[in-house]
């Protein structure tokens, strides 16, 4: 069973063996081999969301001007980051096998 737990005030995802997961580990799994390419702003959005939700970092502002294609890509990436880290569950791809 997976659950979020506090570690020095920052949320972490752990399993029963206390293996801490990082935003980078979830990102690497999500963008592994076989994945269709995504733009740099999209990946930045995913990573910033994961860092906030998993590593406990402060949310980052979008580095792109509102209304641009880059800003749209960035926020689409943030949306994927939210999907990858459901509240109350394991990051996608890191569910405990039964």
N, C-alpha and C positions, 0 to 999 in steps of 0.2 A: 504494500500500500504506500502510495506517495502522499506527501503532505508538505505544505509550506511551513517553515519554522524560522524563528528569529535567530540571528547570529550577529552579535554586536549591533543590534538594532536594524539590521538589513534583512529583508526576506530572502531565504534560500530555499531551493527545492532539494529535499533529501529523500533517500529511501531508507529502509530499515537498517541497512548496513552503514548508514551515515555518509554515503558518498555524496558530496556536494556537487551540484550541477552548476555550470556557469552559462552565461549568455552565449559565450563563444562556442561552447559544446552544442547547444541547441541550434545555433546559427549554422555551424558546420554540418550538422546532420540534415537540416532543412535544405541546405544548398549543396548537397552532395551530388555525386555522379548521377546523371540521368535527368537532372533538373533543367528545365528550359532557362536560358539566360535571362537575367533581370538587370535593369539599369543600376548604376551606382547609387542614385538617389533612393531608389526602391530598397536596396540593400541597407543603406544608411538608416532608413526608417525602421526596418525590421530590427536591426542591431540596437538602435537607440531604445526602442520599445523593450527588447529583451533585457538590456542593461538596467532599465528602470524596474522591470517586473521581477527579474531574477537576481540581479546583482545588487539591487537596492540603490542604484545611482539616482540622482535628481533627474527629472524629465528635462529633455533638451528641446529648445525651440527649433522649428524648421529652419534650416540654413538657406532656404531658397525663397525668392520673392513670391508673394501670394499671386495666384492666377497663372503661374508658369507651369509648363509641363513637368519640370523638375519637382515643384512643390506637390503636384498631383501624384507623381511617382512616390515621393517621400511618404505622403500620407497613406497611400495604398500599402506601402511597406509597413507602416505603423499598424494598420489593420491586420496584416498577416501576423505581425508580432503578437497581437492580442489573441489571435486564433491559436497560435503556437503555445501560448501560456494560459490555458483556461484557469479561471479562479477556482481554487479548491481541488485541482487535479494536477496530474503530472504534465510536464511539457510534452507535446506531441512527439512520438517516437521514443519516449523514455518511460512508457508505461511498464509496470512490472508484469512480467510474463506469468501466466497462470499454468 
